[in-house]
Amino acid sequence: MAQESIETIAEKLAQEQLDAYNNRDADAFILPYAENVKVFNFPDQLLYEGRDEMYGLYGRMFSRTPDLHCKLVNRIVLGNTVIDQEEVTIRKEEPPMRAIAIYKIIDGKIAEVYFIRED
């Protein structure tokens, strides 16, 4: 059996968490992430660390935002890095927020996330 390339694994992990995000499923959402995942505002402002913290934050957001949806506009995969250009709808009556998410995969899990949001 051929071993999956790092790019295939990286893209699969990014897609798994995106699908779970759009289903507002916190349990499935955190599975692709490393136990000690670090989440940053790009380039280096640490927002939080750890899957438990992520679970709490996203679990609350998912329960409060029934309209929540992330539309993938563009995806670039290079080695262990996935860059997603996204349009995130929080409420249907508001225009979507444009953002970029950068995922770094280490040891088969998403270990670092960097967000760039439109001002």
N, C-alpha and C positions, 0 to 999 in steps of 0.2 A: 504494500500500500504506500503510495507516495505521500511524503510529509507535506502538510500544508505550508505554504509560504507565509512569512511574517506578515506580508501585505494582506493575504487572504484572511488570516486570523485577525489582524487589526481592523479590517473593514467589517468582518462579522461581529466583532465586539461592539463597534460603534453603532452598527445597525440594530443589534439586540437591545442596547440601552435606548435608542431612539424609538423603537417599536413599543417598548415598555413605557416610555415617557408618554407617548401618544395614547396608550391604553390606561394611563394613570395608575400603573401597577408598581408600587414602591418595592415590593419583594423581588419582582423580576428585574426592575430597574437597577438595583444595586449589584446583581449577580456578576455582571462583566467587570466590576471594579475591584481593585486590590483592597485588602483590608485597611491599609494605611494610605489610601488615595489622597492626593493633595489637589485642591482646587484653587485656582488663581484667577484674579483679574490680570490680564496680560499687561506687562510682561512678567511681573514678579511679586504682585501683591497677594499674599496668601489669604484666602477667604476662610477656609476651614480644612481640616484634615480628618480622615477616617470615614469608613463606610457607615458606622453607627450615626455619626453626625449627618452624613448625606441622607440616610434613610429618614431621619427625623425631619429634616428640611423639606425633602421632596414629598414625603408622606403628607405633611401638612399642606403643602402647595397643591398636591393632587386633589386633596379633599375639598379645598376651597375654590378651585378653578375648573368648573365643569366644561368650560369652552376651551381649555388649554389644548393647544396643538402646535407641533413643530413641523413645518414644511421644509424638507431638505431641498435647497436650491442648487447646491453644487457640492461635490465631494472630491477631494484629492487625497490619494493614498501614496505615501512614499516610505518604504521601509516600515518602521514601527510607529509612524505618525499618520494620523488621519486628521484632515482639516475639513470641517463641514461649514458651509455657508447656509444660514438658516433664516427663516421668517417664523417668528414665534407669536402666535395669537394667544393673548391672555383672556380677553373678552371679545366676543364677536362684534360688539359695537365700536371697538377701537381698532385703529390700524395695527398691523403686526409690527413687532419689534424686529429689527434686523440685527443679526449677530453672527459671529464666527466662533466656533468651538474647535479647539485643537486638543486631540487626544494622543497621549504618549503611552504606548503599550510596552510593558516590561513583564517578562515571565508569564505571558499569556493572559494578562489582566490589564485593564486601564489603570495606570499608576498615577498619571498627572493629567489634569484638564486645565486649559487656559481659555478664558472667555474674552472676547472683544465685542463690546456692544456699541451700537450707534449712539452718538450723543444727541 
